[in-house]
Amino acid sequence: MHTTSATLLIIDDDEVVRASLAAYLEDSGFTVLQACNGLEGFDVFRREQPDVVICDLRMPQVDGLELIRRINELQVETPVIVVSGAGVMNDAVEALRLGAADYLIKPLEDLAVLEHSVRRALDRAHLRLENQRYREQLEAANRELQASLHLLQEDQNAGRQVQMNMLPVTPWHADGLQFAHQIIPSLYLSGDFVDYFRVDERRIAFYLADVSGHGASSAFVTVLLKFMTTRLLYELRRNGSFPEFKPSEVLGHINRGLINCKLGKHVTMLGGVIDEQQGQLTYSIGGHLPLPVLYSEGEAHYLTGRGLPVGLFDEAEYSDHVLKLPESFSLTLLSDGILDLLPGDTLQEKELALPRLVSSAGGTLDGLRQVFGLANLADMPDDIALLVLSRNLA
């Protein structure tokens, strides 16, 4: 015999029918309660809260339809199975409209039909209960997710504000030189970073860095870069005598710092120092592409140089390259995110196109914005950084 813990309530004014149904269902493993009319049945229902109600329609005091209405008013989802003699079809329709789980017609020649109806009603009630539990869990998870997203948004806002505060003023004028930049993050925070600052009365340093990866972890490394360069500059000034402040040594210092931090991040970067008295640029390259583009007298070409990424190899060494600057020029530094905007199918085709585009832009940041269509960019797969330093451009 199959046993179950479900409790059934049978409400019928016919004692013989009621006892017969109760005996069969008890033999089937159910706990059975009985009531002889609708009023008594409703009292038992409220007191015992059975899992399924089996009731007749035609009963004194409170009939089956009214009983279903009263159960509905309690806002419970207990299944009600109507077992009634053949009567008016409207009664059956109304019972089902009110939410009856099934409508069986007396006399029941096979009580297994009733048992099957009860078990099916219990299964549906169990599914409803499970669905309600899942909905509640989903709503709770959604509330937690919304709270987490709100906290994440606050963190992102704070991080973005930190990044914006670290960036230098643009445009920035230093004697005859002008520096201007733009950073377009693929996410809310950027792994690209630029900086420029005066080393002393005759030298100005600058760099463009592209941190591996995206998002908050890469943005954190840009903060670290700012800290390391600022701290290095502070330590050198505190010593009283200023050494060469070679870009290769700065990249080496950053390389050691990133490796020691064990962040699992590396950086490609370009760093340079302009000596205004000598009119020359000293620069160093740390695994960065595309190379800087020098524009002068209507022509543009890449600077030369190569080097390992910064923060990957303990033994990495960096070289300095010296260039006499023209009287009128611009130097464009770009992160590799710009390659997604360049024409061509291969890296070689894209690199061949870049100097031509810098020339058509007149070597200015505003011109590059127009050439690359930066104002109309949709979602980008990578961050984009542009840094343009110039002197005496017409």
C-alpha positions in Angstrom: 0.0 0.0 0.0 1.3 3.5 -0.9 1.4 5.8 2.1 1.4 9.5 2.1 1.3 12.3 4.8 -1.3 14.3 3.0 -4.5 15.2 4.9 -7.8 15.2 3.1 -11.1 16.7 4.1 -14.3 15.1 2.8 -17.5 17.3 3.1 -20.8 15.6 2.1 -24.2 15.4 3.7 -24.6 11.8 2.6 -23.1 9.8 5.4 -22.9 6.6 3.4 -21.0 8.3 0.5 -18.8 10.2 2.9 -17.8 7.0 4.9 -17.2 5.1 1.7 -14.9 7.7 0.3 -13.1 8.0 3.6 -12.5 4.3 4.0 -11.1 3.9 0.5 -8.7 6.9 0.8 -7.6 5.9 4.3 -6.7 2.5 2.9 -4.7 4.4 0.2 -2.5 5.9 2.9 -4.2 9.3 3.4 -5.3 11.0 6.7 -9.0 11.7 6.2 -11.1 14.3 8.0 -14.9 14.4 7.6 -17.7 17.0 7.8 -21.4 16.6 7.2 -22.2 20.1 5.7 -20.5 23.1 4.3 -20.6 25.2 7.5 -19.0 22.5 9.6 -16.6 21.7 6.7 -15.4 25.3 6.6 -14.7 25.3 10.3 -12.7 22.1 10.0 -10.8 23.5 7.1 -9.8 26.6 9.0 -8.8 24.6 12.0 -6.9 21.7 10.4 -5.7 23.2 7.1 -6.0 20.0 5.0 -4.0 19.5 1.8 -7.0 18.7 -0.3 -10.8 19.3 0.1 -13.4 16.8 -1.5 -16.9 18.2 -1.4 -20.4 17.9 -2.7 -22.1 20.8 -4.4 -25.6 20.3 -3.0 -25.4 20.6 0.8 -27.5 22.4 3.4 -26.4 25.7 5.1 -23.4 26.3 2.9 -23.2 24.7 -0.6 -20.1 23.6 -2.4 -19.9 26.8 -4.6 -20.1 29.0 -1.5 -17.5 26.9 0.3 -15.1 27.3 -2.6 -15.6 31.1 -2.5 -14.9 31.2 1.3 -11.7 29.2 0.8 -10.6 31.6 -1.9 -11.2 34.5 0.4 -8.7 33.0 2.8 -6.1 33.4 -0.1 -4.9 29.8 0.2 -4.3 27.6 -2.7 -5.7 24.3 -1.3 -7.1 22.2 -4.2 -10.8 21.5 -4.1 -12.2 18.4 -5.8 -16.0 18.5 -6.4 -17.8 15.2 -6.3 -21.4 15.8 -7.1 -24.4 14.1 -8.7 -25.2 14.9 -12.3 -26.8 18.3 -12.3 -26.9 21.6 -14.0 -23.9 22.1 -16.3 -23.6 25.7 -15.1 -22.8 24.5 -11.6 -19.8 22.5 -12.9 -18.6 25.4 -15.0 -18.9 27.8 -12.1 -17.1 25.4 -9.7 -14.2 25.2 -12.2 -14.2 28.9 -12.8 -13.9 29.4 -9.0 -10.8 27.3 -9.1 -11.9 23.7 -8.4 -9.1 21.3 -9.3 -11.5 18.7 -10.7 -15.2 17.9 -11.1 -16.3 14.2 -10.7 -19.8 13.0 -11.1 -21.5 10.6 -8.6 -21.8 7.8 -8.4 -18.2 6.9 -8.7 -18.0 3.5 -10.1 -14.3 3.2 -9.6 -12.8 5.1 -6.6 -9.4 4.8 -8.1 -10.5 7.7 -10.3 -10.9 9.8 -7.2 -7.5 8.7 -5.8 -5.9 9.6 -9.1 -7.6 13.0 -9.0 -6.4 13.6 -5.5 -2.8 12.6 -6.3 -2.8 14.8 -9.4 -4.1 17.8 -7.3 -1.4 17.2 -4.7 1.3 17.1 -7.4 0.0 20.4 -8.9 -0.1 21.9 -5.4 3.4 20.7 -4.8 4.6 22.2 -8.1 2.9 25.5 -7.2 4.6 25.6 -3.9 7.9 24.8 -5.5 7.4 27.5 -8.1 6.5 30.0 -5.3 9.6 29.0 -3.4 11.7 29.5 -6.5 10.1 32.8 -7.2 10.8 34.0 -3.7 14.4 32.8 -4.0 14.8 34.5 -7.3 13.3 37.7 -6.0 15.7 37.5 -3.0 18.6 36.8 -5.4 17.5 39.7 -7.6 17.4 42.0 -4.6 20.9 40.9 -3.5 22.1 41.4 -7.1 20.6 44.9 -7.3 22.3 45.7 -4.0 25.6 44.3 -5.3 25.3 46.2 -8.6 24.6 49.4 -6.7 27.7 48.8 -4.6 29.7 48.0 -7.7 28.5 51.2 -9.4 29.5 53.2 -6.3 33.0 51.5 -6.5 33.2 52.2 -10.2 32.2 55.8 -9.7 34.8 56.2 -7.0 37.5 54.5 -9.1 36.6 56.6 -12.2 36.8 59.8 -10.1 40.3 58.7 -8.8 41.4 58.1 -12.4 40.1 61.4 -13.6 41.8 63.2 -10.8 45.1 61.5 -11.6 45.1 62.6 -15.3 47.0 65.8 -16.2 45.2 68.9 -17.4 44.5 68.9 -21.1 45.5 70.9 -23.0 48.7 71.8 -21.0 51.1 74.5 -22.2 54.7 74.5 -21.1 56.7 77.4 -22.8 56.4 76.5 -26.5 55.1 73.0 -26.0 51.5 71.8 -25.9 50.3 68.5 -24.5 46.8 67.2 -25.1 45.2 63.8 -24.5 42.0 61.8 -24.6 41.2 58.4 -23.1 38.1 56.3 -24.2 37.6 53.3 -21.9 35.9 50.2 -23.2 34.4 49.7 -19.7 33.7 52.3 -17.0 37.3 52.2 -15.9 40.3 52.3 -18.2 43.5 50.3 -18.3 45.1 53.1 -20.5 46.8 56.0 -18.9 48.8 59.1 -19.8 50.8 61.6 -17.8 53.2 64.5 -18.4 55.0 66.7 -15.9 57.9 69.0 -15.6 61.1 67.3 -14.3 63.0 70.6 -13.8 63.3 74.0 -15.3 64.5 72.6 -18.7 63.0 69.1 -18.9 59.5 67.7 -19.4 58.6 64.0 -19.0 55.7 62.1 -20.5 54.4 58.6 -21.0 51.5 56.6 -22.4 50.8 53.2 -20.7 48.4 50.3 -21.7 47.8 47.8 -18.9 47.0 44.3 -19.9 43.3 43.3 -19.4 40.4 45.6 -18.7 38.3 46.9 -15.9 39.0 47.6 -12.2 42.1 45.4 -11.9 43.8 47.1 -14.8 42.7 50.5 -13.7 44.3 49.8 -10.3 47.7 49.4 -12.0 47.3 52.8 -13.6 47.1 54.2 -10.0 50.2 52.2 -9.2 52.0 53.7 -12.2 51.2 57.2 -11.1 52.4 56.5 -7.6 55.7 54.9 -8.8 56.5 57.8 -11.2 55.6 60.4 -8.7 57.5 58.7 -5.9 60.6 58.3 -8.2 60.4 62.0 -9.1 60.1 62.9 -5.4 63.0 60.8 -4.3 65.2 62.2 -7.1 64.4 65.8 -6.1 64.9 65.1 -2.4 68.4 63.9 -3.1 69.3 67.5 -4.2 71.1 66.7 -7.4 69.1 65.6 -10.4 70.5 62.8 -12.5 69.6 62.3 -16.1 66.1 60.9 -15.4 66.5 58.6 -18.4 63.3 57.0 -19.7 65.0 53.6 -19.9 65.8 53.8 -16.2 62.2 54.9 -15.4 60.8 51.9 -17.4 63.3 49.6 -15.6 62.2 51.0 -12.2 58.5 50.3 -13.1 59.4 46.9 -14.4 60.9 45.9 -11.1 58.0 47.4 -9.1 55.3 45.6 -11.0 57.2 42.2 -10.8 57.6 42.7 -7.0 54.0 43.5 -6.5 53.0 40.1 -8.1 49.7 41.5 -9.5 49.8 39.3 -12.6 49.7 42.4 -14.8 52.1 43.9 -17.3 52.2 47.1 -19.2 53.2 48.3 -22.7 54.4 51.8 -22.5 56.3 54.7 -24.2 58.2 57.1 -22.1 60.1 60.2 -23.1 61.9 63.3 -21.8 62.1 66.6 -23.8 65.2 68.7 -23.1 64.0 72.2 -24.0 67.4 73.8 -24.0 69.0 71.2 -26.3 65.8 70.8 -28.3 65.9 67.0 -28.2 63.7 64.1 -27.2 65.0 61.0 -25.4 62.5 58.2 -25.4 62.3 54.5 -24.5 59.8 51.8 -25.6 58.4 49.0 -23.5 56.8 46.5 -25.9 54.4 49.1 -27.2 52.6 49.2 -30.5 51.9 51.3 -32.5 55.1 53.2 -32.3 55.0 57.0 -31.9 54.3 59.0 -35.1 56.3 62.2 -35.7 54.6 64.8 -37.9 56.5 67.7 -39.4 56.3 69.8 -42.6 53.3 67.9 -43.8 54.9 64.5 -43.5 54.5 61.8 -40.8 56.6 58.7 -40.0 57.1 56.3 -37.2 59.9 56.7 -34.6 62.2 53.7 -34.3 62.8 51.4 -31.3 61.7 48.3 -29.6 61.7 46.8 -26.1 60.1 44.2 -23.9 56.8 44.8 -22.1 57.1 46.2 -18.6 56.4 43.9 -15.6 57.0 40.6 -17.3 60.7 39.8 -17.3 63.2 40.3 -14.4 66.0 40.5 -16.9 64.3 43.1 -19.2 66.6 46.0 -20.2 65.4 49.2 -22.0 67.2 51.4 -24.4 67.1 55.2 -24.9 66.7 56.8 -28.3 67.6 60.4 -28.9 65.9 62.6 -31.5 66.6 66.2 -32.5 63.1 67.8 -32.6 62.1 70.0 -35.6 61.2 73.6 -34.9 57.6 72.8 -35.8 56.2 69.3 -35.1 53.7 67.0 -33.3 54.3 63.6 -31.8 51.3 61.3 -31.5 51.2 58.4 -29.0 48.4 55.9 -29.2 47.4 52.7 -27.4 46.8 49.6 -29.4 43.0 50.0 -29.1 43.3 52.5 -32.0 44.1 49.6 -34.3 40.5 48.5 -34.2 39.6 51.8 -36.0 42.3 51.7 -38.7 41.5 50.5 -42.2 43.0 47.2 -43.4 42.7 43.5 -42.6 46.1 42.8 -41.3 48.3 44.5 -38.7 50.8 45.5 -41.4 48.0 47.2 -43.4 46.8 49.1 -40.4 50.3 50.3 -39.4 50.9 51.5 -43.0 47.7 53.6 -42.8 48.4 55.3 -39.5 51.0 57.9 -40.6 48.8 58.9 -43.5 45.9 59.4 -41.2 48.0 61.5 -38.8 49.1 63.6 -41.7 45.4 64.1 -42.8 44.6 65.1 -39.2 47.3 67.8 -39.4 49.1 66.2 -36.4 46.5 67.6 -33.9 44.3 65.9 -31.4 41.2 67.6 -32.7 42.1 66.4 -36.2 42.6 62.8 -35.0 39.2 62.9 -33.3 37.6 63.7 -36.6 39.7 61.2 -38.7 39.0 58.4 -36.3 35.4 59.4 -35.6 35.9 59.3 -31.9 32.7 61.3 -31.2 30.6 58.5 -32.7 32.2 55.4 -31.3 29.9 52.6 -30.1 31.1 49.8 -27.7 34.8 49.2 -28.2 36.6 45.9 -27.4 39.6 47.8 -26.0 40.5 51.0 -24.3 41.8 53.8 -26.6 44.3 56.5 -25.4 45.7 59.3 -27.5 48.5 61.7 -26.4 49.7 64.5 -28.7 52.5 66.8 -27.9 53.3 69.6 -30.4 55.2 72.8 -31.0 54.6 75.7 -33.4 52.0 73.9 -35.5 50.3 76.2 -38.0 
